[in-house]
Amino acid sequence: MSPTRRVLLLAHTGREESRDVAREFVRSLSGQGLVVRLLPGEARDLQLSEADSDLRVEIATGESDADHGCEIAVVIGGDGTILRAAEITHDSGTPVLGVNLGHVGFLAEAEIDDVDTAIAAIVDRRYTTDDRLTLDVTVHRDGVQVARTFALNEASVEKAARERMIEVVLEIDDRPLSRWGCDGVVCATPTGSTAYSFSAGGPVVWPGVEAFCVVPLSAHALFARPLVVAPTSVVAIEVLTRSDGGGVLWCDGRRTVDLPPGARIEVRSGTRPVRLVRLHDAPFTDRLVAKFDLPVEGWRGAGARRRRAGGADA
């Protein structure tokens, strides 16, 4: 007898469209013999339960082990919901497939029109996975580690009070680089280079690049350019004692740690990647063009150049 196949389904159930798509996934995967696991709150929102005799539904006890025994996590929503899935699956490495119902949806692999294709790919296991670099983040106070977390997109140290700047010193590989009065500092992965870091003026980094970015936010300094550092580097941000009110650490816009004056935040490449599912072998350039609706009219490409060269020889 073949082992039971399980899929974790996470959805942004606050939207009717998302609820409809989630129910379609449950019905289709159940019909193919797969068990669909749901979080308790989302099961209630979808009006689904283990008592539904025509469906193969399983209710998780909570988020901490929701993906245990699941071969894939399907996410119905935008990048925020996918980041939530990355948080749930980070320790286990369960691959995450995002179906975009948000606005840009850079982390998603499928759009709402691709639902049937996505379901078929799950059933037939016709997909690949892409390991994305993460950041391990630690917070220290008086030489003692007081917090530890991770980030898929970015870790940002920001001012706690809107009316004041935060004073920080940036250190890279145990050497001080610069002191800034600023709104904050963003450390972003290649995956997160199109998110907060991009809005702050940071570079777009292709996902295959092993590096991460350091981007100051509204820094009052002559040297305040975005930096790209090696994956082996350790970036440290020290909140100076003159920073009234201290600051706050945000990771992926989901997890926060208060930073009193004197706090030290260390950021390094993560020991565990997040695995994103890929259904298509499309270049990252095409994804950028599609997501940002970039103008490419007039492009003729290498093929056109070769045709022109061939015509000249003729």
C-alpha positions, -999 to +999 in steps of 0.1 A: +000+000+000+013+034-010+020+059+019-006+086+023+004+118+006-003+151+025-003+187+015-004+216+038-028+244+026-024+280+039-048+307+026-055+344+031-091+336+042-100+372+046-107+374+008-136+356-008-115+349-039-088+332-018-114+311+000-129+300-034-095+290-047-086+272-015-118+251-016-110+242-052-075+229-042-091+209-014-117+193-037-093+186-065-065+172-043-089+151-022-103+137-055-068+126-064-064+108-031-042+134-013-049+145+022-051+183+027-041+196+061-055+229+073-049+251+103-079+252+127-088+289+120-086+286+083-106+254+083-134+273+101-132+302+076-134+277+047-162+258+065-143+225+061-138+198+087-126+162+090-163+152+091-167+161+054-171+126+040-164+135+004-132+153+012-098+142+027-093+170+052-070+169+082-069+197+109-035+206+123-032+211+161-013+244+155+014+261+134+045+247+151+042+212+135+015+220+108+037+208+080+049+176+097+047+147+071+036+170+043+054+169+009+045+205+000+029+236+014+005+254-009-001+291-002-031+310-015-026+347-012+001+373-016+038+376-005+027+382+031+010+348+033+040+332+016+063+347+043+040+332+069+044+298+052+082+303+052+080+308+089+060+276+094+082+255+071+116+269+079+128+243+104+115+213+083+124+225+048+090+217+034+088+232-001+064+262-005+043+268-036+027+302-038-004+310-058-006+347-061-038+366-052-020+397-041-006+426-061+030+420-072+035+386-056+072+382-063+075+351-042+046+333-059+051+308-087+015+306-100-012+331-107-049+325-102-052+315-139-027+287-133-046+268-106-054+237-127-018+236-138-006+239-102-029+211-090-018+188-117+019+195-110+013+186-073-005+154-081+021+143-106+051+157-087+061+177-117+079+206-100+114+215-089+125+234-058+147+264-055+167+269-023+167+305-013+193+321+010+180+332+043+195+354+071+201+343+107+196+372+130+207+375+167+202+404+192+227+409+220+225+431+251+255+436+273+272+407+256+243+383+261+222+369+233+186+379+240+168+370+208+173+348+177+153+346+145+156+344+107+145+362+076+137+352+040+133+387+027+150+411+051+159+421+086+156+458+093+167+478+123+144+509+125+138+538+148+112+533+174+099+569+175+087+585+143+099+620+153+135+609+161+164+593+141+182+563+154+220+564+158+238+533+146+273+521+138+276+495+110+303+468+114+313+443+087+335+413+096+345+427+130+355+461+115+335+494+119+325+509+086+304+540+093+281+557+119+248+570+107+219+590+121+191+575+101+156+560+099+172+525+100+192+499+081+179+471+060+198+438+055+182+420+025+187+386+008+186+383-030+150+372-026+142+403-006+160+426-029+127+433-047+109+441-015+117+467+012+153+470+001+141+479-035+118+506-021+148+520-001+170+523-032+188+490-030+199+469-060+179+441-075+200+409-070+194+378-090+183+348-068+213+327-079+237+353-064+252+342-030+253+376-013+232+400+008+225+437+007+229+464+034+208+495+027+207+525+050+173+543+053+174+581+050+209+583+065+224+617+073+259+610+060+281+614+030+288+577+027+254+560+028+253+539-003+237+504-006+263+477+000+265+441-013+285+418+010+298+382+007+277+353+020+305+346+045+303+381+060+289+390+093+271+423+095+266+440+129+245+470+137+250+486+171+223+510+184+242+538+201+233+549+236+224+584+223+195+569+204+165+581+225+139+554+227+161+528+210+148+510+180+130+479+168+141+449+147+117+437+121+122+404+102+101+399+071+076+424+085+063+396+108+085+393+138+098+421+160+123+426+188+126+458+208+161+473+207+172+494+237+201+518+233+233+497+234+217+467+216+238+448+190+222+430+160+242+405+141+232+393+106+247+364+087+238+339+060+212+314+073+221+278+080+187+267+066+173+279+033+137+283+024+126+260-005+104+276-031+086+254-056+091+262-093+066+250-120+082+269-149+118+273-160+114+310-167+144+334-164+144+359-135+146+386-161+111+376-174+098+376-139+110+412-133+095+424-166+061+408-158+059+418-121+070+454-126+054+457-161+087+470-175+087+484-210+106+462-235+090+473-268+115+475-296+137+446-283+147+423-311+172+401-293+202+380-304+181+361-329+173+393-348+210+402-349+219+368-363+192+371-389+205+406-399+240+392-401+229+363-423+211+387-446+242+408-450+263+377-459+236+367-484 
